[in-house]
Amino acid sequence: MLQGASVNTRAKVLPWHKVGGRALLFMAVCAAETGLMEKSCFLTNLKLLHGRESNLINFTGLAILLFGVFVNFSVGFS
């Protein structure tokens, strides 16, 4: 990050770098969750969604959400 910049400039840019990274993380989590919801809705409309597939989609969505939350906390507390 800013290889030739002074230490003062790098220190000023660091909070914005963190905010931008967190925003990208939130957008990626939202995109993944939206894709899972879309897949679930398509399978439900076609009557192809059964108990196992539904549980897998729910578990995957929860895992993605918790991963995003833990990464956010680890960045926030660093």
C-alpha positions as CSV (number, residue, x, y, z in Angstrom):
1,M,0.0,0.0,0.0
2,L,1.6,3.3,-1.2
3,Q,5.1,1.9,-1.3
4,G,6.9,5.3,-1.9
5,A,4.7,7.4,0.5
6,S,5.9,8.7,3.8
7,V,4.9,7.1,7.1
8,N,2.6,10.1,7.8
9,T,0.7,9.6,4.6
10,R,0.4,5.9,5.1
11,A,-1.0,6.5,8.6
12,K,-3.6,8.9,7.2
13,V,-4.8,6.4,4.5
14,L,-5.0,3.3,6.7
15,P,-8.5,4.0,8.2
16,W,-9.9,4.6,4.7
17,H,-8.2,1.4,3.5
18,K,-9.9,-0.5,6.3
19,V,-13.3,1.0,5.6
20,G,-13.0,0.2,1.9
21,G,-12.1,-3.4,2.7
22,R,-15.0,-3.8,5.0
23,A,-17.4,-2.4,2.4
24,L,-16.1,-4.9,-0.1
25,L,-16.5,-7.7,2.4
26,F,-20.1,-6.6,3.1
27,M,-20.9,-6.5,-0.7
28,A,-19.4,-9.9,-1.2
29,V,-21.4,-11.4,1.6
30,C,-24.6,-9.8,0.3
31,A,-23.9,-11.1,-3.2
32,A,-23.4,-14.6,-1.9
33,E,-26.5,-14.5,0.3
34,T,-28.6,-13.1,-2.6
35,G,-27.4,-15.9,-4.9
36,L,-28.4,-18.5,-2.3
37,M,-31.8,-16.9,-2.0
38,E,-32.3,-16.9,-5.7
39,K,-31.3,-20.5,-6.0
40,S,-33.6,-21.4,-3.2
41,C,-36.6,-19.5,-4.8
42,F,-36.0,-21.1,-8.2
43,L,-35.9,-24.6,-6.7
44,T,-39.0,-23.9,-4.6
45,N,-41.0,-22.6,-7.6
46,L,-40.0,-25.8,-9.6
47,K,-40.9,-28.0,-6.6
48,L,-37.4,-29.4,-6.6
49,L,-36.3,-28.3,-3.2
50,H,-36.4,-31.0,-0.5
51,G,-35.4,-31.1,3.1
52,R,-31.8,-31.9,2.6
53,E,-31.2,-29.3,-0.1
54,S,-33.0,-26.7,2.0
55,N,-30.9,-27.5,5.1
56,L,-27.7,-27.3,3.0
57,I,-28.7,-23.9,1.6
58,N,-29.6,-22.6,5.0
59,F,-26.3,-23.9,6.6
60,T,-24.2,-22.5,3.7
61,G,-25.9,-19.1,4.1
62,L,-25.4,-19.1,7.9
63,A,-21.7,-20.1,7.4
64,I,-21.1,-17.3,4.9
65,L,-22.8,-14.7,7.2
66,L,-20.9,-15.8,10.3
67,F,-17.6,-15.8,8.3
68,G,-18.3,-12.2,7.3
69,V,-19.2,-11.2,10.9
70,F,-16.0,-12.7,12.3
71,V,-13.8,-11.2,9.6
72,N,-15.5,-7.8,10.3
73,F,-14.8,-8.1,14.1
74,S,-11.2,-9.2,13.5
75,V,-10.6,-6.2,11.3
76,G,-12.4,-3.9,13.6
77,F,-10.4,-4.9,16.7
78,S,-7.0,-4.9,15.0
